Amino acid sequence: MAGNTLNISLIQADIIWEDKAANLAQYEQYIAGIQEKKEVVVLPEMFSTGFTMNTQALGETMDGATMQWMKDMAAKYRCILTGSLIIQEGEHYYNRLLWVQPDGVVGHYDKRHLFAYGDEHNHFTAGDKRLITSVKGFRICPMVCYDLRFPVWARNLGDAYDVLLYVANWPDKRSLAWKTLLQARAIENQCYVVGVNRVGTDFKGLNYSGDSSVFGPLGEMICQETNKAVVQTVTLEKDVVTKTREQLPFLNDADKFVIVD
């Protein structure tokens, strides 16, 4: 599909700890309440449970109940729905972002950088492949939370994407880093950056201020929502990215490299 604009709806929610049914019920209310045209709807990291390491009790397969809910919502509201949850494959668990289209087609990205400070690396398996997906002429690269701190993994090589998207459970005590790094990723990659975070307090007592944000390819803030559960829809314009790169062709001068594990 070709197009010059794309609506992205950011759902900044207070996630109810390890209560899938309650979380999915509140998300459907948020989705149903979006007044603008629904095109891409973004949920936070581990949107159905909160950032828990309780993988054995809460992990699901790719044909599990939450995946089916995402497919149902995408079909019902004729939108792409994305966010991450705990997915089990064999003996491995992944913090997996799912990209669910209204026709039932599903793409996925497994979080590469596991948050060792929060013991994530002892419960999950890291991914090793980026996902670049396309909608209405926009190429989108989705990533998960801690990936934001590692610019090499996100680097826009060969004009690969127009939108860099992060879903997160990023605590308030490090909100300055969240906001600064989102803006930096937009500037260095000359792209839109969308970051969707949660609000509230989790079971471990960590507070979240949200600060879900959208930045333009020059680093200009388009929106930022703080300390409240909210849905914000932003319309992205493809021409903004194209003209920025034409007028300031900085990506042509970027270092060439290969990531080696």
N, C-alpha and C positions, 0 to 999 in steps of 0.2 A: 504493500500500500504506500502511496505517496501522500504527502501532506506537509503543510507549513507550520501547523500548530499541534500541540499535544497537551491535553489536560492531565496533570498528575495530582492526585488527592492524597494528602499526608494525614494518616490517622494517628494522632498522639494520644495514647490511652494509658489509663492506670491499670496495669495488668494484675489480675487477681491470682495470687500465688497458687500454682499447680491445680487450678480449677478450670479444666478445658471447657466444660459446658457453659460456665458463667462467662468466660472470656469470649467464646464464639457468639453467644447471645448478644453481648454488648457490641461486638464488631458488626453484626448484622444491622443493629440499630444505627450505628454510625454510617454504614454503607448506604442504607436505605435513605438516610437523611441528607445525602449529598445532593444539593440542588443543581449544581453545574453538570454538564455532560460528563458521564463517567467513562474514563478511558483507561487510565492506569491508577489503581488504588493500592497504596503501600501501607502495610502493617509493620510493627516493630520486629526486632529480633526475638525469637522464642515467644511469639505473640500469644500462644495458647497456654503457656505455663509460667512465664517469667524465666530469668536466667538461672535455671536449676541444674544441678549435676545429677539429679535423680533419674538417670537415663533408663535403667532397667524397668522402672515402674511406669515411666511416661513416654518412652520411645514408641514410635509407630512405624509401620511399613509404608511403602509408597501407595498401597491401596487401603490405607487405614481411614479412620473416621474423619480426621482433620483434613486429609487430602480430599476426601469426598465432599466435605463441607466447602472447601475452597473451590472445587469444580462446580458445585451447586450455586455458590454465590456468583462466580464468574459468569455462569450461564444465565442465571436469573437477572442479573443487573447489566449484562452485556458489557463487561469490562475485563481487563486483565487485573488479576489479584496477585500480590506478591508479599512475602514475609518469610521468616525462617522458623523452623521447628525442629524437634528431635526426631531424626529418622534412623531406623535400624536396618542394616543390611548384614545378614549373617551375624557375626560376633562384633561387628563394628557399629558405632553410633556416630552420626554426623550432625553438626549444626548446619542444616541444609536450607538454603533459600529456594523457594519454589516460585516459579513464574508460570502462572496458570491462566491460560487463554479461555475465552468464552466458548470456543469450539472443543474444549477438553484437552487440547495439546498442552503438555507440561514440559518446561525446561527447568534445570536446577543448577545451583552453584553451592558447593560445599566450602564453608569457611576455611580459609587457608591458615590464617594466623590465630592459633588457639591461645586463649588468655591464661597463661601459666600462673599469673598472680592470683587468679581465681580458681586454679586447679582444673581448668577446662581441658588441658592437655592430657590429664590422667583419665578422662572419661570419654573423650571424643577423638575421632580420627580426622586429621587435617585433609583438606582437598588439595588438588594440585593443578586444576584447570580453571581458567576464567570462563565466564559466560558472556558472550556478546549477542544480544537479541535485538530484534528490529520491530518497530511499530510506527506506522504512518511516516516512514522515511527517517525516523530517528533511530540511531543505534544506541543501545543502552547497555551499560556494564554494571550489573548489580554486585555488591559486596556486603560483608557483614562486620559491623562494629569494629573490633580491634584491627581489622585489615586497614582501617583508616590511618593508622600510625606508620604504615609501610608504603611509601610513595613509589618504590620501584615496582611493586606488584601491580599498582594501579596505573602505571605510566601509559600515556596515550601514544603508543608507537604506531606509525603508519596510518595516522588518522583513523583509528579503529572505532571510536565511539564519539557520540555527541553529548551523552548524559552519563554521569557517574553517580550511582545510587547506593547509599548505605542505609541498612536497617540496624538498629542498635538497642542495647540496654546499657547506656553510658551514664554512670553516676554523676550527680550534681557536683561532687567535690573535684571532678576533673572536667567541668563544663567549659572552662576556658580553652583547654586543649581541643575539645570537640568542635567548638565554633571556629577556632583558628585554623585547625587542620582541614575542615571542610572548605573554608575559603581558599586556603593554599592549594588544595587539589584542583579547585576550579581555575585558579590563575595559571598554574603550571601546565595544566592539560587543555586549556582554552576550551572549556566545556561547561555545561550546566552541572552543578553538583546538588543532589538532593539527599538530605539526611533526615531519617525518621527515627525518633527516639521515644521512650516511654516517659511517663510522669508517675508520681506517687512514691510510696515506700514499699520495699520488698520484704520478704520474710526474714532476711538477714539484717534488716534495719538500714539498708542503703537507701538514700533519697535520690530521686531523679527529677530534674527540672525540665526535661524534655529538650527545649531549644531546637526542635525540629526546624530545619532551615532549607532554603533554596538560594543558591548563589549563581550568578551569571558568569560567562566566560572571561570577564575582566575582573572577577572577584566581587562584583557589586551584589549587595544583599537584596534579594527579592522579597523574602519573607523570613520571619523567625518567630516561633511561638514558644512561650516560656511559662512554666508553672501552672498549666491547666490542661485538662483533657479537651482536645479540640480536633476538628477536621478542617484542614485548609487545602483548597484547590488552587493550583497555580497553572497558568497557561504558558507553556514554553514555545518559543518561536525558533524554528530551524534557521531562518535567515540571520538571526543574531549570531549564531555560531559560525555560519559560513562567512559572513562579512568580517567578523573578528579575525578569523584565521587568514582571510585574504589580505586584510589591511595590516595585520601584524603576524607575519608567517614565522613565528618563533619555533613552532614544532619542527620545521625543516632543519633547525640547527641543533636538535636534541641529540644527546649521546646515544649511540647504538650499543645494545648489550643483549646478552642472553642470560636468563635466570637459570642457575644451576643449583639443584637441591643438594 
